[in-house]
Amino acid sequence: MKHNFGAGPCILPQEVFQEAAKAVLDFNNTGLSILEISHRSKEFEEVVAETESLVRELLNVPENYSVLFLQGGASQQFAMIPMNLLPEGGKAAYLDTGVWASKAAKEAKNFGQIDIVASSKESNYTYVPKGFDIPLDATYFHYTSNNTIYGTEIFEKPQTTVPTIVDMSSDILSREINVAEFDLIYAGAQKNMGPAGVTLVIVKNDLLGKSGRSIPTIFNYQEHIKAGSMYNTPPVYSIFVSMLNLRWLKAKGGIKAIEQENIIKARTLYDEIERNTFFKGTAAVEDRSRMNITFVMDTPELEAEFLTLAKERNLIGIKGHRSVGGFRASVYNALGITSINALVDAMREFEESHK
Ligand SMILES: *Cc1c(COP(=O)(O)O)cnc(C)c1O
């Protein structure tokens, strides 16, 4: 068994892979592959409807929010958000907690004035800035709830009355959230919801249609809402596999249940990082992520050797992002505690053999 700690596209449950494979050959006894059915067919309309209703149920999405399945990844949202929301000459506020957050701000600069309310760039994003002010005349405030590369996570929405937008690409569905606190939530599916190719957007309806800008149809949230995420051909297979994964999550007891598992998984690994004399965490303890756990060695010369051992033990994808180095264990929903234990065992084995 391979233990997939990859940061994204990520591990999904084995049973999801099996059902997804079956549907490639014969989707719902139609005698057709899911890859060849019409996106306008009754069968696929049911898939979209069920995917939306699972998102609404699992995340407790209020009625006055739309749920969209779009393409272009989270990166397209970086541009779509200001394009839809910022009036000419308008201003938005961004919190800079990493590469994704700063890319989001960079795109927004094409559409208006961008205030960076705080940044931890000077420490290579090892912590989340606190105690910053969000200007009240900003059209919206944007932040990234989980910093996939640096292993930091923001669990509490920063206090503000300014409409708040959050990139939850790498922690969506991993913990309970109050959707009503946010005005727009987006997430590329491939970190914790499904395969690459679909992006989830949850948007409060009355946030839209106020910028006075002319927006190309394909980038206009209101057009996608009107068309029920079918303005153009949607990513049929990615939505289907996401639905299977959401069904799996619901059967497991939903977000409350998975959050408890995620807490235990993260604690188990952080405990070993703290205990083991060869390893140390890179993120500030109070900001540590439950989804992406970053750590390095006191003696970097040994890192290659640990990667070799990890490979022998079928631990996949633990090499850290090049901008942080060391290791990163992404421990998304579908990764079981067995895999965490396998990594912990390898870390102990390494320590024993180097004493
Ligand atoms: C991976 C990631 C992105 C980029 O997602 P794409 O779907 O590849 O555009 C954006 N934000 C966060 C937090 C991510 O982890």
The ligand as an SDF file (V2000), in Angstrom:
LIG
                    3D

 15 15  0  0  0  0  0  0  0  0999 V2000
   -3.0740   24.8850   -4.9300 C   0  0  0  0  0  0  0  0  0  0  0  0
   -3.5870   26.1590   -4.4530 C   0  0  0  0  0  0  0  0  0  0  0  0
   -3.9940   27.1790   -5.3330 C   0  0  0  0  0  0  0  0  0  0  0  0
   -3.8670   27.0520   -6.8340 C   0  0  0  0  0  0  0  0  0  0  0  0
   -4.8580   26.2200   -7.2920 O   0  0  0  0  0  0  0  0  0  0  0  0
   -5.0780   25.9210   -8.8550 P   0  0  0  0  0  0  0  0  0  0  0  0
   -6.3680   25.1790   -8.8230 O   0  0  0  0  0  0  0  0  0  0  0  0
   -3.9090   25.1080   -9.2990 O   0  0  0  0  0  0  0  0  0  0  0  0
   -5.1610   27.2070   -9.5660 O   0  0  0  0  0  0  0  0  0  0  0  0
   -4.5240   28.3320   -4.7990 C   0  0  0  0  0  0  0  0  0  0  0  0
   -4.6430   28.4950   -3.4660 N   0  0  0  0  0  0  0  0  0  0  0  0
   -4.2620   27.5530   -2.5970 C   0  0  0  0  0  0  0  0  0  0  0  0
   -4.4260   27.7890   -1.1340 C   0  0  0  0  0  0  0  0  0  0  0  0
   -3.7270   26.3520   -3.0570 C   0  0  0  0  0  0  0  0  0  0  0  0
   -3.3350   25.4150   -2.1820 O   0  0  0  0  0  0  0  0  0  0  0  0
  1  2  1  0
  2  3  1  0
  2 14  2  0
  3  4  1  0
  3 10  2  0
  4  5  1  0
  5  6  1  0
  6  7  2  0
  6  8  1  0
  6  9  1  0
 10 11  1  0
 11 12  2  0
 12 13  1  0
 12 14  1  0
 14 15  1  0
M  END
$$$$
